[in-house]
Amino acid sequence: MSILYLGLPFLMVGIVGGGAIRAIGITRDTEIVFAIAGVVNLVFDYLLIFGVGPFPALGIAGAAWATVLSFLFIFVGIGTLLVRYQLVGATGQTGVAGDLREFFLTSLPAIFTQILVPVTAVFTTFLLARYGPDAVAAYGVASRIETLALVGISAIGMAMTPFVAQNFGAGKHGRIDEAIVFAGKASLVIGLCLFVILAFAGSYVAKIFTKDPGVIEFVSLYFKVVAFSYGFQGLVNVTVAVFNGLQTPLTALKLMFVRSALIVFPALVIGSIFGPLWILIALCAANILAAGYAHHLMIASARQWRHTRVISNSVRNISKTFRKRVKR
């Protein structure tokens, strides 16, 4: 970690710069930079961990240095794109409208919103630790598989914020309504597909990471229970993205705070009294309840912007699609 921390400033510039580039409608170039950075990380992992050719065998430190090199590549690549698209000039002046005060009023609530997600994971690990190292190991394996599986749903949320912001600034509220319908449908459909796949194949995927039968069994159980709520989790992510795009990050923060502090944490504490299975049931139920609260906030926002009918129809449209998929 002491090595990895050296590269974090480069990564932060890459993330912020990449967000600025995506916000003006250019997405392919930034993803190419991050994809190549992943290859750089992979190649130097092999060279520096095992010491191939002139490279020293550094073990775990080599993995850290490989990651730092990939962060440096991101910094250079995104910096080049910022100059190419004239978002940053030679004098250091940015072409992004708005002052720093407005920027931080938007970004600081978004920061705390993002912090709540890993805090929930830490709290879940803390509760599972009572049931031994196998439960913690299984949750670690399941959460990593889950992160990869939810890439599609996460991408929908990432795309929504700049799209909503662009159209909100242009006064094209109809396009925002259409995007909400699409994102909601996509999240539910992808979530349902993931549940079906992971519920049946979860144990086989777990065997890639471990041979421990106890861990494999818990991972399989995790996906049979928690994966059912992935679509609802996607609805929460989309709602947060929409509120950020509408320049109401405090509402997004309110949603995530209620989800974590008032829904997820109490549900996990109650579930931990009865055993690991009930912790997983609590996670699933909390995601569904959080989606219901997100729906409530979306309707309230729609009334504020006088789009009650469109948003209400959108929500019913999403629910109808989900029921059809379940019947199939």
C-alpha positions in Angstrom: 0.0 0.0 0.0 2.9 2.4 0.7 3.9 2.0 -2.9 0.4 2.1 -4.3 -0.3 5.4 -2.5 2.4 7.0 -4.6 0.3 6.5 -7.8 -3.1 7.6 -6.4 -2.7 11.3 -7.4 -2.1 10.2 -11.0 -5.3 8.0 -10.9 -7.3 10.8 -9.4 -6.4 13.2 -12.2 -7.2 10.5 -14.7 -10.7 9.8 -13.1 -11.6 13.5 -12.9 -10.2 14.3 -16.4 -11.9 11.3 -17.9 -15.2 12.4 -16.3 -14.8 15.9 -17.9 -14.1 14.3 -21.3 -17.2 12.0 -21.1 -19.3 15.0 -20.1 -18.7 16.7 -23.5 -19.9 13.5 -25.2 -16.6 11.8 -25.9 -16.5 8.3 -24.3 -14.6 6.0 -26.6 -11.2 7.7 -26.2 -11.2 7.6 -22.4 -12.2 4.0 -22.3 -9.4 3.1 -24.7 -6.9 4.8 -22.3 -8.2 2.9 -19.3 -8.3 -0.4 -21.2 -4.7 0.0 -22.3 -3.8 0.9 -18.7 -5.3 -2.5 -17.6 -3.0 -4.3 -20.1 0.0 -2.3 -18.8 -0.9 -3.4 -15.3 -1.2 -7.0 -16.4 2.1 -7.1 -18.3 4.1 -5.4 -15.6 2.5 -7.6 -12.9 4.0 -10.6 -14.6 7.4 -9.0 -15.2 7.9 -7.4 -11.7 6.3 -10.1 -9.6 8.3 -13.0 -11.0 11.4 -11.1 -12.3 11.4 -11.8 -16.0 14.5 -10.8 -18.0 16.1 -7.6 -16.7 13.2 -6.9 -14.3 13.8 -7.8 -10.6 11.5 -10.3 -8.8 9.7 -8.0 -6.3 6.8 -10.2 -5.3 3.8 -8.3 -3.9 5.8 -5.0 -4.2 6.1 -5.7 -7.9 2.3 -5.9 -8.2 2.1 -2.5 -6.5 4.7 -0.9 -8.8 2.9 -2.4 -11.9 -0.3 -0.7 -10.7 1.5 2.6 -10.2 2.8 2.4 -13.8 -0.7 1.9 -15.0 -1.9 4.9 -13.1 0.9 6.9 -14.6 -0.2 5.8 -18.1 -3.7 6.9 -17.3 -2.4 10.3 -16.2 -0.5 10.8 -19.4 -3.2 9.5 -21.6 -6.0 11.5 -20.1 -3.8 14.6 -19.9 -3.2 14.3 -23.6 -6.9 14.0 -24.3 -7.7 17.0 -22.2 -5.3 19.1 -24.2 -6.5 17.7 -27.5 -10.1 18.6 -26.8 -9.1 22.0 -25.4 -10.4 21.3 -21.9 -7.1 22.3 -20.5 -4.9 25.0 -22.1 -1.2 25.6 -22.0 -1.7 28.3 -19.3 -3.6 25.8 -17.0 -6.9 27.5 -17.5 -9.9 25.2 -17.9 -12.6 25.6 -20.4 -15.3 24.2 -18.0 -18.0 26.7 -17.1 -18.8 27.5 -13.5 -16.7 28.6 -10.5 -15.0 26.4 -7.9 -17.6 27.0 -5.3 -20.3 25.5 -7.5 -18.0 22.6 -8.4 -17.4 21.7 -4.8 -21.0 22.1 -3.8 -21.7 19.4 -6.4 -18.7 17.2 -5.8 -18.5 17.0 -2.0 -22.0 15.4 -1.6 -21.1 13.0 -4.4 -17.9 12.1 -2.5 -19.8 11.2 0.7 -22.4 9.3 -1.5 -19.6 7.1 -2.9 -18.0 6.6 0.5 -21.2 5.0 1.9 -20.9 2.0 -0.5 -17.5 0.6 0.8 -18.6 1.4 4.3 -21.5 -0.9 3.9 -19.1 -3.6 2.6 -16.9 -3.1 5.6 -19.8 -3.4 8.0 -21.0 -6.6 6.3 -17.5 -8.1 6.7 -17.5 -7.1 10.4 -20.8 -8.9 11.0 -19.7 -12.0 9.0 -16.4 -12.2 11.0 -18.4 -13.5 13.9 -19.0 -16.7 12.0 -15.4 -17.5 11.2 -12.8 -17.0 8.5 -14.6 -19.1 6.0 -17.6 -16.7 5.9 -15.2 -13.7 5.5 -13.3 -15.5 2.8 -16.5 -16.4 1.0 -17.8 -12.9 1.1 -14.5 -11.6 -0.3 -14.7 -14.0 -3.2 -18.4 -13.3 -3.8 -17.9 -9.5 -3.6 -15.2 -9.7 -6.3 -17.3 -11.8 -8.6 -20.1 -9.4 -7.9 -18.0 -6.4 -8.9 -17.2 -7.9 -12.2 -20.8 -9.0 -12.8 -22.2 -5.6 -12.1 -20.0 -3.8 -14.6 -22.9 -3.4 -17.0 -25.3 -1.9 -14.4 -22.5 0.4 -13.1 -21.9 1.6 -16.6 -25.5 2.6 -17.0 -25.3 4.7 -13.9 -22.0 6.3 -15.1 -23.5 7.2 -18.5 -26.7 8.7 -17.0 -25.1 11.6 -15.1 -23.5 13.4 -18.0 -26.4 12.5 -20.3 -28.9 13.9 -17.8 -26.8 17.0 -17.1 -26.4 17.8 -20.8 -30.1 17.5 -21.6 -31.1 19.3 -18.4 -29.0 22.2 -19.3 -30.4 22.2 -22.8 -34.0 22.1 -21.4 -34.7 18.8 -23.2 -36.6 17.1 -20.3 -38.3 14.6 -22.6 -34.9 13.0 -23.4 -34.2 12.7 -19.7 -37.5 10.9 -19.2 -36.8 8.5 -22.0 -33.3 7.8 -20.6 -34.7 7.1 -17.2 -37.1 4.5 -18.7 -34.3 2.9 -20.7 -31.9 2.8 -17.8 -34.5 1.4 -15.4 -35.5 -1.3 -17.9 -31.9 -2.2 -18.6 -30.9 -2.4 -14.9 -33.8 -4.7 -14.2 -33.3 -7.0 -17.2 -29.5 -7.2 -16.6 -30.1 -7.8 -12.9 -32.5 -10.6 -13.7 -30.1 -12.2 -16.2 -27.3 -12.0 -13.6 -29.4 -13.7 -11.0 -30.3 -16.6 -13.3 -26.7 -17.1 -14.3 -25.1 -16.7 -10.9 -27.7 -18.7 -9.1 -26.9 -21.7 -11.2 -23.2 -21.1 -12.0 -22.1 -19.4 -8.8 -20.5 -22.5 -7.3 -18.5 -23.2 -10.5 -17.3 -19.6 -10.6 -16.2 -19.8 -7.0 -14.1 -22.9 -7.7 -11.9 -20.7 -9.8 -10.9 -18.8 -6.7 -10.8 -21.5 -4.0 -11.0 -25.3 -3.4 -12.5 -24.9 0.1 -16.0 -26.6 0.0 -17.3 -24.3 2.8 -16.3 -21.2 1.0 -17.8 -22.5 -2.3 -21.1 -23.4 -0.6 -21.4 -19.9 0.9 -20.6 -18.2 -2.4 -23.2 -20.3 -4.1 -25.7 -19.3 -1.4 -24.8 -15.7 -1.7 -25.7 -15.5 -5.3 -28.9 -17.5 -4.9 -30.1 -14.8 -2.3 -28.4 -11.5 -2.9 -28.2 -11.6 -6.7 -32.0 -11.5 -6.8 -31.8 -7.8 -5.8 -29.2 -6.7 -8.4 -31.8 -5.2 -10.6 -33.2 -3.1 -7.7 -29.6 -2.1 -6.8 -29.3 -0.9 -10.3 -32.4 1.3 -9.9 -30.8 2.9 -6.9 -27.6 3.6 -8.8 -29.6 5.1 -11.8 -31.5 7.3 -9.4 -28.4 8.6 -7.8 -26.9 9.3 -11.2 -30.0 11.2 -12.3 -30.0 13.4 -9.2 -26.4 14.2 -9.7 -27.1 15.1 -13.3 -30.0 17.3 -12.2 -27.5 19.2 -10.0 -29.2 18.0 -6.8 -26.4 15.9 -5.3 -27.8 16.5 -1.8 -30.9 14.4 -2.8 -28.6 11.7 -4.1 -26.7 11.8 -0.8 -30.0 11.6 1.1 -31.0 8.5 -0.8 -27.7 6.7 -0.1 -27.7 7.8 3.6 -31.2 6.5 4.1 -30.3 3.3 2.2 -27.2 2.7 4.3 -28.0 4.1 7.8 -31.7 3.5 8.0 -32.3 0.4 5.8 -29.1 -1.7 5.2 -27.4 -1.3 8.6 -30.4 -2.1 10.7 -31.4 -5.0 8.4 -27.8 -6.4 8.7 -27.8 -6.1 12.5 -31.1 -8.0 12.8 -30.0 -10.6 10.3 -26.7 -11.2 12.1 -28.6 -12.3 15.2 -30.0 -15.4 13.3 -26.9 -16.4 11.2 -25.0 -15.8 7.9 -28.0 -16.8 5.7 -30.1 -14.0 7.3 -27.4 -11.5 6.7 -27.6 -12.3 3.0 -31.4 -12.1 3.1 -31.1 -8.7 4.8 -28.8 -7.5 2.0 -31.3 -8.6 -0.6 -34.3 -7.1 1.2 -32.5 -3.9 1.9 -31.7 -3.4 -1.8 -35.4 -3.9 -2.7 -36.5 -1.4 0.0 -33.9 1.1 -1.1 -35.2 0.9 -4.7 -38.7 1.7 -3.3 -37.4 4.7 -1.5 -35.5 5.8 -4.7 -38.8 5.5 -6.5 -40.4 7.8 -3.9 -37.7 10.4 -4.3 -37.9 10.2 -8.1 -41.7 10.9 -8.0 -41.1 13.8 -5.7 -38.5 15.2 -8.0 -40.8 14.7 -11.0 -43.4 16.8 -9.3 -40.9 19.5 -8.6 -39.9 19.7 -12.3 -43.5 19.1 -13.4 -42.9 15.8 -15.1 -45.1 13.7 -12.8 -47.1 12.0 -15.6 -44.0 11.1 -17.6 -42.0 9.8 -14.7 -45.0 7.9 -13.2 -45.6 6.3 -16.6 -41.9 5.5 -16.8 -42.0 3.7 -13.4 -45.1 1.7 -14.4 -43.4 0.9 -17.7 -40.3 -0.4 -15.9 -42.4 -2.4 -13.5 -44.5 -3.9 -16.3 -41.3 -5.0 -18.2 -39.9 -6.6 -15.0 -43.1 -8.6 -14.4 -43.0 -9.9 -18.0 -39.4 -10.9 -17.6 -40.1 -12.8 -14.4 -43.1 -14.7 -16.0 -40.8 -15.8 -18.8 
